Amino acid sequence: MKALIPKLVSTRLLVGLGFKTFRVFVLIVGLAMLFIYYEGVAHAEAVYSFTKTIGGTNGDFGQSATADSNGNVYITGYFSGT
């Protein structure tokens, strides 16, 4: 796992974690995590494969992200709204 450098996006902070097969990003505004997504990569050379968004119309709250040796991704947290 490698930490990605936080990037200031307007007045928001985008932070994330980078693994060999996926990256997880969380958009933070103030103290709230408002948007969570992860993107998969095809192999260790980090060729883009897909992006998956998670969340609802209200706040999204990411708590943890990890992967196992088989490349399965586990993300915990919650969101509200539809």
C-alpha positions in Angstrom: 0.0 0.0 0.0 1.2 3.5 -0.8 -0.4 6.7 0.5 -1.4 9.1 -2.3 -0.5 12.8 -1.8 -3.5 14.8 -0.7 -4.6 17.2 -3.5 -6.5 20.5 -2.8 -9.5 20.7 -5.1 -10.9 24.2 -4.8 -11.7 24.4 -1.1 -12.0 20.6 -0.8 -9.3 18.1 0.0 -9.1 14.9 -2.0 -7.2 12.1 -0.2 -6.6 8.5 -1.1 -4.7 5.2 -0.8 -3.0 3.5 -3.6 -2.6 -0.3 -3.9 -1.2 -2.4 -6.7 -4.7 -3.2 -8.1 -6.9 -0.3 -6.9 -7.0 3.2 -5.5 -9.5 4.7 -3.0 -10.3 8.4 -2.9 -12.4 10.4 -0.4 -13.4 14.0 -1.0 -13.5 15.9 2.3 -15.2 19.2 2.9 -14.7 20.5 6.4 -14.9 17.5 8.7 -17.3 15.5 6.5 -16.4 12.9 3.9 -18.7 13.7 1.1 -17.8 11.4 -1.9 -16.1 8.0 -2.0 -15.0 6.2 -5.1 -12.5 3.6 -6.0 -10.8 2.8 -9.3 -9.4 -0.5 -10.4 -6.2 -1.0 -12.4 -5.6 -3.9 -14.8 -2.2 -4.9 -13.4 0.8 -3.7 -11.4 1.8 -1.1 -14.1 -1.4 0.8 -13.1 -3.3 0.8 -16.4 -6.7 2.2 -15.7 -9.6 -0.4 -15.7 -12.7 1.0 -14.0 -14.2 3.5 -11.5 -16.9 2.7 -9.0 -18.7 5.4 -7.0 -20.4 4.8 -3.7 -22.9 7.1 -2.0 -26.2 8.7 -1.8 -27.7 12.2 -2.1 -26.6 13.1 1.5 -23.2 12.7 3.1 -21.0 9.7 2.5 -18.7 8.5 5.4 -15.8 6.2 4.5 -14.2 4.5 7.5 -11.6 2.0 6.1 -10.3 0.5 2.9 -8.1 -2.6 2.3 -7.4 -5.4 -0.1 -6.4 -9.0 0.3 -3.8 -11.0 -1.6 -6.4 -12.2 -4.2 -7.1 -8.6 -5.2 -10.5 -8.3 -3.4 -11.3 -4.8 -2.3 -13.1 -4.1 1.1 -14.4 -0.7 1.8 -16.4 0.1 5.0 -18.5 3.2 5.7 -22.0 4.4 5.2 -24.1 6.9 3.3 -27.6 8.3 3.4 -30.1 9.2 0.8 -30.9 7.6 -2.5 
